[in-house]
């Protein structure tokens, strides 16, 4: 899994919707099709991209394919975003202090 494949997979709103759906619990393809309102072939294409990016795993249960999130790539994204979160928190804290100072002046 490359970072580019991961970001590319998550760039599509339909794939993000599938990831959010799978966050709740693993689901068979039929449920994903129904919940997302996409055709079965379209859903399968999106699931293939997510699988190739390492975001989802699939297991066979009789005639059904059940998809589940793989948390490892999400954890890698979280780690990558951490410095940016700190930057935003610092900026927001400074803004909060400035707003407090401004309200004290009025």
MDAnalysis code that builds the backbone (N, CA, C; Angstrom):
import MDAnalysis as mda
import numpy as np

u = mda.Universe.empty(318, n_residues=106, atom_resindex=np.repeat(np.arange(106), 3), trajectory=True)
u.add_TopologyAttr("name", ["N", "CA", "C"] * 106)
u.add_TopologyAttr("resid", np.arange(1, 107))
u.add_TopologyAttr("resname", ["UNK", "UNK", "UNK", "UNK", "UNK", "UNK", "UNK", "UNK", "UNK", "UNK", "UNK", "UNK", "UNK", "UNK", "UNK", "UNK", "UNK", "UNK", "UNK", "UNK", "UNK", "UNK", "UNK", "UNK", "UNK", "UNK", "UNK", "UNK", "UNK", "UNK", "UNK", "UNK", "UNK", "UNK", "UNK", "UNK", "UNK", "UNK", "UNK", "UNK", "UNK", "UNK", "UNK", "UNK", "UNK", "UNK", "UNK", "UNK", "UNK", "UNK", "UNK", "UNK", "UNK", "UNK", "UNK", "UNK", "UNK", "UNK", "UNK", "UNK", "UNK", "UNK", "UNK", "UNK", "UNK", "UNK", "UNK", "UNK", "UNK", "UNK", "UNK", "UNK", "UNK", "UNK", "UNK", "UNK", "UNK", "UNK", "UNK", "UNK", "UNK", "UNK", "UNK", "UNK", "UNK", "UNK", "UNK", "UNK", "UNK", "UNK", "UNK", "UNK", "UNK", "UNK", "UNK", "UNK", "UNK", "UNK", "UNK", "UNK", "UNK", "UNK", "UNK", "UNK", "UNK", "UNK"])
u.atoms.positions = np.array([
    [0.847, -1.187, 0.000],
    [0.000, 0.000, 0.000],
    [0.885, 1.240, 0.000],
    [0.676, 2.106, -0.955],
    [1.420, 3.359, -0.988],
    [0.549, 4.472, -0.411],
    [1.211, 5.522, 0.047],
    [0.461, 6.672, 0.557],
    [-0.422, 7.264, -0.537],
    [0.114, 7.290, -1.759],
    [-0.657, 7.850, -2.872],
    [-1.921, 7.039, -3.115],
    [-1.832, 5.712, -3.046],
    [-3.005, 4.858, -3.245],
    [-4.025, 5.082, -2.134],
    [-3.526, 5.266, -0.933],
    [-4.404, 5.509, 0.212],
    [-5.177, 6.823, 0.036],
    [-4.454, 7.905, -0.262],
    [-5.096, 9.202, -0.449],
    [-6.033, 9.176, -1.649],
    [-5.617, 8.538, -2.715],
    [-6.441, 8.444, -3.915],
    [-7.738, 7.686, -3.615],
    [-7.616, 6.607, -2.861],
    [-8.807, 5.826, -2.513],
    [-9.782, 6.653, -1.687],
    [-9.273, 7.457, -0.791],
    [-10.135, 8.252, 0.091],
    [-10.619, 9.553, -0.556],
    [-10.088, 9.879, -1.719],
    [-10.478, 11.117, -2.394],
    [-11.905, 11.047, -2.943],
    [-12.381, 9.851, -3.208],
    [-13.715, 9.684, -3.781],
    [-14.784, 9.674, -2.694],
    [-15.834, 10.476, -2.832],
    [-16.871, 10.530, -1.790],
    [-17.616, 9.212, -1.598],
    [-17.787, 8.432, -2.664],
    [-18.463, 7.136, -2.520],
    [-17.617, 6.177, -1.680],
    [-16.321, 6.210, -1.907],
    [-15.440, 5.322, -1.123],
    [-15.373, 5.774, 0.332],
    [-15.381, 7.083, 0.562],
    [-15.422, 7.564, 1.956],
    [-16.719, 7.119, 2.632],
    [-17.826, 7.142, 1.893],
    [-19.107, 6.688, 2.452],
    [-19.034, 5.199, 2.800],
    [-18.388, 4.417, 1.966],
    [-18.230, 2.987, 2.248],
    [-17.373, 2.789, 3.495],
    [-16.288, 3.544, 3.614],
    [-15.427, 3.452, 4.793],
    [-16.220, 3.812, 6.044],
    [-17.017, 4.873, 5.987],
    [-17.837, 5.254, 7.141],
    [-18.844, 4.167, 7.495],
    [-19.409, 3.539, 6.483],
    [-20.352, 2.453, 6.701],
    [-19.664, 1.267, 7.383],
    [-18.475, 0.938, 6.910],
    [-17.737, -0.194, 7.486],
    [-17.166, 0.127, 8.857],
    [-17.105, 1.388, 9.203],
    [-16.672, 1.770, 10.545],
    [-17.641, 1.216, 11.594],
    [-18.910, 1.132, 11.239],
    [-19.923, 0.602, 12.156],
    [-19.747, -0.891, 12.405],
    [-19.509, -1.640, 11.311],
    [-19.337, -3.093, 11.410],
    [-19.037, -3.663, 10.030],
    [-18.471, -4.868, 9.982],
    [-18.279, -5.520, 8.675],
    [-19.640, -5.759, 8.008],
    [-19.638, -5.709, 6.681],
    [-20.897, -5.861, 5.939],
    [-20.681, -6.643, 4.652],
    [-21.690, -7.413, 4.265],
    [-21.634, -8.059, 2.954],
    [-21.863, -7.030, 1.846],
    [-21.428, -7.370, 0.664],
    [-21.525, -6.446, -0.468],
    [-22.954, -5.967, -0.682],
    [-23.926, -6.870, -0.572],
    [-25.323, -6.494, -0.791],
    [-25.776, -5.366, 0.123],
    [-25.360, -5.407, 1.371],
    [-25.719, -4.326, 2.310],
    [-25.047, -3.018, 1.923],
    [-23.816, -3.107, 1.471],
    [-23.092, -1.894, 1.063],
    [-23.771, -1.276, -0.160],
    [-24.153, -2.123, -1.114],
    [-24.860, -1.649, -2.310],
    [-26.130, -0.918, -1.901],
    [-26.914, -1.550, -1.034],
    [-28.189, -0.968, -0.606],
    [-27.989, 0.345, 0.157],
    [-27.042, 0.358, 1.082],
    [-26.823, 1.551, 1.913],
    [-26.286, 2.724, 1.106],
    [-25.451, 2.442, 0.121],
    [-24.828, 3.526, -0.655],
    [-25.654, 3.957, -1.861],
    [-26.613, 3.134, -2.252],
    [-27.448, 3.489, -3.394],
    [-26.722, 3.441, -4.719],
    [-25.666, 2.648, -4.779],
    [-24.910, 2.480, -6.021],
    [-25.267, 1.142, -6.642],
    [-24.925, 0.975, -7.908],
    [-25.121, -0.335, -8.545],
    [-24.109, -1.323, -7.972],
    [-24.390, -2.590, -8.113],
    [-23.468, -3.619, -7.609],
    [-22.115, -3.533, -8.317],
    [-22.074, -3.391, -9.655],
    [-20.765, -3.269, -10.309],
    [-19.967, -2.045, -9.851],
    [-20.645, -0.923, -9.677],
    [-19.971, 0.293, -9.216],
    [-19.433, 0.103, -7.797],
    [-20.248, -0.477, -6.928],
    [-19.814, -0.732, -5.552],
    [-18.617, -1.665, -5.541],
    [-18.645, -2.694, -6.374],
    [-17.522, -3.637, -6.439],
    [-16.243, -2.952, -6.882],
    [-16.353, -2.022, -7.815],
    [-15.166, -1.279, -8.265],
    [-14.602, -0.430, -7.134],
    [-15.477, 0.232, -6.385],
    [-15.019, 1.038, -5.252],
    [-14.378, 0.152, -4.183],
    [-14.981, -0.995, -3.917],
    [-14.421, -1.913, -2.923],
    [-13.053, -2.440, -3.368],
    [-12.889, -2.664, -4.659],
    [-11.600, -3.122, -5.172],
    [-10.519, -2.074, -4.924],
    [-10.843, -0.801, -5.171],
    [-9.875, 0.278, -4.933],
    [-9.518, 0.344, -3.447],
    [-10.530, 0.245, -2.591],
    [-10.282, 0.274, -1.145],
    [-9.453, -0.923, -0.695],
    [-9.735, -2.078, -1.268],
    [-8.975, -3.291, -0.933],
    [-7.520, -3.163, -1.392],
    [-7.312, -2.679, -2.603],
    [-5.948, -2.528, -3.130],
    [-5.156, -1.484, -2.350],
    [-5.847, -0.494, -1.796],
    [-5.183, 0.526, -0.975],
    [-4.926, 0.014, 0.443],
    [-5.480, -1.155, 0.769],
    [-5.264, -1.746, 2.086],
    [-6.249, -1.270, 3.143],
    [-7.259, -0.521, 2.729],
    [-8.215, 0.034, 3.693],
    [-9.272, -0.971, 4.157],
    [-9.571, -1.951, 3.321],
    [-10.562, -2.960, 3.696],
    [-10.016, -4.358, 3.444],
    [-10.572, -5.290, 4.199],
    [-10.286, -6.716, 4.015],
    [-11.579, -7.395, 3.624],
    [-11.471, -8.497, 2.933],
    [-12.656, -9.243, 2.528],
    [-12.496, -10.691, 2.960],
    [-13.616, -11.282, 3.403],
    [-13.609, -12.704, 3.720],
    [-14.838, -13.335, 3.077],
    [-14.700, -14.564, 2.709],
    [-15.786, -15.304, 2.082],
    [-16.600, -15.996, 3.169],
    [-17.912, -15.816, 3.150],
    [-18.843, -16.525, 4.038],
    [-19.889, -17.178, 3.151],
    [-19.716, -18.475, 2.905],
    [-20.585, -19.201, 1.972],
    [-20.541, -18.494, 0.619],
    [-21.698, -17.990, 0.130],
    [-21.740, -17.314, -1.172],
    [-21.491, -15.809, -1.055],
    [-21.335, -15.300, 0.147],
    [-21.208, -13.851, 0.345],
    [-19.765, -13.439, 0.589],
    [-19.460, -12.217, 0.157],
    [-18.189, -11.583, 0.489],
    [-18.485, -10.517, 1.534],
    [-17.789, -10.596, 2.661],
    [-18.004, -9.656, 3.754],
    [-16.774, -8.764, 3.872],
    [-17.010, -7.463, 3.847],
    [-15.925, -6.486, 3.909],
    [-15.844, -5.872, 5.299],
    [-14.609, -5.618, 5.735],
    [-14.357, -4.989, 7.030],
    [-13.210, -3.997, 6.866],
    [-13.208, -2.978, 7.700],
    [-12.106, -2.016, 7.690],
    [-10.839, -2.664, 8.214],
    [-9.718, -2.267, 7.658],
    [-8.415, -2.633, 8.204],
    [-7.908, -1.383, 8.912],
    [-7.754, -1.414, 10.226],
    [-7.401, -0.194, 10.966],
    [-5.968, 0.299, 10.744],
    [-5.076, -0.538, 10.258],
    [-3.668, -0.133, 10.134],
    [-3.469, 1.098, 9.243],
    [-4.043, 1.150, 8.044],
    [-3.847, 2.354, 7.224],
    [-4.459, 3.605, 7.846],
    [-5.572, 3.449, 8.557],
    [-6.197, 4.594, 9.216],
    [-5.277, 5.104, 10.325],
    [-4.640, 4.180, 11.039],
    [-3.689, 4.574, 12.087],
    [-2.502, 5.310, 11.476],
    [-2.055, 4.860, 10.305],
    [-0.946, 5.542, 9.626],
    [-1.358, 6.962, 9.223],
    [-2.586, 7.122, 8.741],
    [-3.082, 8.459, 8.402],
    [-3.155, 9.341, 9.637],
    [-3.638, 8.769, 10.725],
    [-3.733, 9.514, 11.978],
    [-2.354, 9.993, 12.431],
    [-1.365, 9.121, 12.330],
    [0.001, 9.497, 12.713],
    [0.534, 10.603, 11.804],
    [0.221, 10.519, 10.513],
    [0.682, 11.535, 9.575],
    [0.023, 12.879, 9.873],
    [-1.242, 12.857, 10.285],
    [-1.983, 14.095, 10.546],
    [-1.642, 14.735, 11.892],
    [-1.026, 14.009, 12.804],
    [-0.766, 14.499, 14.161],
    [-0.046, 15.849, 14.198],
    [1.033, 16.056, 13.448],
    [1.696, 17.369, 13.504],
    [0.783, 18.513, 13.042],
    [-0.092, 18.219, 12.095],
    [-1.015, 19.249, 11.605],
    [-2.072, 19.560, 12.654],
    [-2.493, 18.533, 13.392],
    [-3.438, 18.746, 14.481],
    [-2.826, 19.652, 15.534],
    [-1.555, 19.409, 15.862],
    [-0.872, 20.259, 16.852],
    [-0.796, 21.691, 16.349],
    [-0.489, 21.869, 15.062],
    [-0.430, 23.206, 14.469],
    [-1.781, 23.902, 14.601],
    [-2.855, 23.223, 14.251],
    [-4.182, 23.819, 14.350],
    [-4.540, 24.123, 15.792],
    [-4.229, 23.188, 16.698],
    [-4.549, 23.425, 18.110],
    [-3.824, 24.659, 18.634],
    [-2.552, 24.813, 18.265],
    [-1.787, 25.980, 18.685],
    [-2.413, 27.254, 18.125],
    [-2.779, 27.216, 16.849],
    [-3.393, 28.394, 16.223],
    [-4.745, 28.707, 16.843],
    [-5.527, 27.688, 17.109],
    [-6.846, 27.908, 17.708],
    [-6.735, 28.399, 19.146],
    [-5.732, 27.885, 19.878],
    [-5.510, 28.381, 21.238],
    [-5.158, 29.867, 21.215],
    [-4.289, 30.261, 20.273],
    [-3.902, 31.675, 20.157],
    [-5.116, 32.531, 19.788],
    [-5.937, 32.038, 18.890],
    [-7.147, 32.767, 18.517],
    [-8.068, 32.910, 19.731],
    [-8.231, 31.843, 20.492],
    [-9.065, 31.895, 21.693],
    [-8.561, 32.924, 22.688],
    [-7.239, 32.949, 22.892],
    [-6.663, 33.940, 23.811],
    [-6.926, 35.351, 23.299],
    [-6.768, 35.569, 22.002],
    [-6.984, 36.893, 21.418],
    [-8.443, 37.316, 21.562],
    [-9.344, 36.381, 21.328],
    [-10.757, 36.701, 21.473],
    [-11.109, 37.010, 22.928],
    [-10.493, 36.297, 23.851],
    [-10.712, 36.571, 25.286],
    [-10.219, 37.977, 25.621],
    [-9.037, 38.326, 25.094],
    [-8.484, 39.668, 25.355],
    [-9.401, 40.743, 24.774],
    [-9.903, 40.494, 23.580],
    [-10.789, 41.462, 22.925],
    [-12.079, 41.636, 23.695],
    [-12.642, 40.546, 24.208],
    [-13.901, 40.667, 24.957],
    [-13.676, 41.353, 26.285],
    [-12.469, 41.207, 26.877],
    [-12.163, 41.888, 28.118],
    [-12.018, 43.401, 27.924],
    [-11.619, 43.803, 26.700],
    [-11.426, 45.229, 26.412],
    [-12.752, 45.951, 26.209],
    [-13.821, 45.220, 25.928],
    [-15.107, 45.893, 25.663],
    [-15.958, 46.010, 26.886],
])
